[in-house]
């Protein structure tokens, strides 16, 4: 809950973050497949989004497991 939603000026909540992820995925965001370190060898999916010019890039990582989508990361990039 440290990422500011530029549309509202408030921090994303768990619910608003999931709605945001679903929206940008539906809109065709670039989704990169990657191999997770934990659990080693599982597949994760990364989306990087520039929310505002003055803010660092937003880093989102999810995992599909057991027929569900699991949130792994939702934070400003540290790169």
MODAFEN-V830476 format. One record per residue. N is the residue number from 0. RES is the residue in one small letter. PSI is psi in whole degrees, -180 to 180 (none if undefined). D_LAST is the distance of its C-alpha to the last C-alpha in whole Angstrom. Layout:
# MODAFEN-V830476
n->N res->RES psi->PSI d_last->D_LAST
n->N res->RES psi->PSI d_last->D_LAST
This chain:
# MODAFEN-V830476
n->0 res->x psi->42 d_last->19
n->1 res->x psi->2 d_last->17
n->2 res->x psi->128 d_last->16
n->3 res->x psi->129 d_last->18
n->4 res->x psi->114 d_last->20
n->5 res->x psi->-19 d_last->21
n->6 res->x psi->-28 d_last->24
n->7 res->x psi->-21 d_last->26
n->8 res->x psi->3 d_last->24
n->9 res->x psi->162 d_last->24
n->10 res->x psi->144 d_last->21
n->11 res->x psi->140 d_last->21
n->12 res->x psi->174 d_last->23
n->13 res->x psi->-46 d_last->23
n->14 res->x psi->-46 d_last->26
n->15 res->x psi->-30 d_last->24
n->16 res->x psi->-44 d_last->21
n->17 res->x psi->-40 d_last->23
n->18 res->x psi->-40 d_last->25
n->19 res->x psi->-46 d_last->22
n->20 res->x psi->-45 d_last->21
n->21 res->x psi->-42 d_last->24
n->22 res->x psi->-49 d_last->25
n->23 res->x psi->-31 d_last->22
n->24 res->x psi->-44 d_last->23
n->25 res->x psi->-32 d_last->26
n->26 res->x psi->-1 d_last->25
n->27 res->x psi->27 d_last->24
n->28 res->x psi->148 d_last->20
n->29 res->x psi->123 d_last->18
n->30 res->x psi->120 d_last->18
n->31 res->x psi->129 d_last->17
n->32 res->x psi->141 d_last->18
n->33 res->x psi->160 d_last->17
n->34 res->x psi->126 d_last->18
n->35 res->x psi->149 d_last->18
n->36 res->x psi->-29 d_last->18
n->37 res->x psi->113 d_last->20
n->38 res->x psi->134 d_last->23
n->39 res->x psi->127 d_last->22
n->40 res->x psi->-15 d_last->23
n->41 res->x psi->161 d_last->23
n->42 res->x psi->136 d_last->21
n->43 res->x psi->169 d_last->19
n->44 res->x psi->132 d_last->18
n->45 res->x psi->137 d_last->14
n->46 res->x psi->132 d_last->14
n->47 res->x psi->129 d_last->12
n->48 res->x psi->134 d_last->13
n->49 res->x psi->105 d_last->13
n->50 res->x psi->-44 d_last->16
n->51 res->x psi->152 d_last->16
n->52 res->x psi->-36 d_last->16
n->53 res->x psi->-4 d_last->15
n->54 res->x psi->153 d_last->13
n->55 res->x psi->162 d_last->9
n->56 res->x psi->144 d_last->9
n->57 res->x psi->130 d_last->11
n->58 res->x psi->121 d_last->10
n->59 res->x psi->131 d_last->13
n->60 res->x psi->132 d_last->15
n->61 res->x psi->164 d_last->19
n->62 res->x psi->137 d_last->21
n->63 res->x psi->122 d_last->25
n->64 res->x psi->131 d_last->27
n->65 res->x psi->33 d_last->31
n->66 res->x psi->11 d_last->31
n->67 res->x psi->160 d_last->29
n->68 res->x psi->129 d_last->25
n->69 res->x psi->130 d_last->23
n->70 res->x psi->129 d_last->20
n->71 res->x psi->-39 d_last->17
n->72 res->x psi->143 d_last->14
n->73 res->x psi->88 d_last->14
n->74 res->x psi->166 d_last->12
n->75 res->x psi->142 d_last->9
n->76 res->x psi->143 d_last->6
n->77 res->x psi->3 d_last->4
n->78 res->x psi->none d_last->0
